[in-house]
Amino acid sequence: MTESERYELLVLMSIYQIGQVRKSAGLAEAVRRGLKSPLLYAPITPAHFCHSAAYSTFPSRGGREG
């Protein structure tokens, strides 16, 4: 995989992660409003969702090089 392909994959994975965070936040709000049943038996609190991680800058490449 080339450097540009790795970067493109990282961008696409970040976009996917943002979508998953938004989806889970929407589900939590629907549960809070009583529109959906909880998927978990543990109470859902705002601490379960860390939006800042999804919007942070791209992490540096750790681990393998090459």
C-alpha positions, 0 to 999 in steps of 0.5 A: 500500500502506498503512502497516499493509499494509506492516507486515503484509508485513514481519511475514509476510516475517520469519516466512518468513525464520525458516522458511527459516533453520530449514529450511536448518539442518535440511538442514545437520544432515541432511547432517552426519549423513549422511542427505542428500547435500550440495547444494553442493560447498563444506563447510558450516560453522556460519558459513553460518547466522546465526540472529541475523539472522532473529530481530533486530528489524524493520529500519527502512524505508530507501529510498522513502517513500510 
